[in-house]
Amino acid sequence: MNELVRKNENILEKNVTVELYYKLNFDGDRTCGYTKIFQDRQENYDSEEPYEIYMELYECGLSEEEATERFNKVVEEVKSGKIDVGS
């Protein structure tokens, strides 16, 4: 069983990347992971860190499926415009 869930999805039409990072079977902190949305800055990848637009923290105790469902929900909210990423 994986102990770490990581996913990335580029949403080209919005010029962003959505990232999931979640630690399974871990309860030492209040939060065990997050989904972040980064603005893609293709012309500046060498000189700047990607700009973080949004972050959603996840409590410990989620299964891999639950963490992935929350990630997918954020991806769909970006695509539908519910989360405004400025594009």
N, C-alpha and C positions, 0 to 999 in steps of 0.2 A: 504494500500500500504506500502510495506517495505521501510524504509528510509536508510537501510544499506544492501549492497550486499556483501556477503562473500562466497567464494568457495575455496576449496582445492582439488588438484588432485595429487596423488602420482604416479610417473612414475617409476616403479620398475626397468625396464631395464636400466634406466639412473641414478638411485639412487638419484632422486631429488623429491622435492615437489613444486608444483606451487600454489601460493596463490593469490586470488583476494580479495581486500578490496576497496569498493567504496561507498561514501556517495551520495545518491540521493537527489534531490531538495535542494541542498546546493550551495551557490555561494560566501561564505565569503573568500575563498582562491583562489589562482591561480590553485591549483590542488585539486581534490576531491577524489583521490584514486590512486591505483597502482596494478600492478601485480608484484610479486617477485618470484624468483626461489631460493630455498634453497637446498643445498647439504644435503642429509640425512646422519646423523652420528649416526646410531643406537647403536653403541657400546659406545657412549659418551653422550647420551641424558641427563644423570643426571649431568654431569660435564661441558658441554659446550652448548652455544647457537648454533642453526643450522647456518651454514656458508651461507651467502647470495652471490649468484653468479651473479644475474642479477635483475634489477628493471626497470620497465616501468611506468612512471607517466601518469595519465589521467586527462585531463582538466574537469572542472565542466560543467554540462549541459547534460551529457550523460544519456540516458535511461538505465534501467536495461538490456534490450536486447543488447544495444550497448556495455555496459561494459562487458557483458558476451561474446559477439562475440570477443572482443579484448583479453579476457582471453583465449578463445578457440583457437585463432590464435597463441598465445604464446605457449600453450600446444602442438599444432600441429608442431610448429617450433622446439620445443625441441625434439619431437619424430622423426622428419625427419632429425635432425642434423643441421638444418639451424642456430639454436642457440646452440653453442658449450658449453656443460656443463662439459666437461672434462672426460666423461665416454667412 
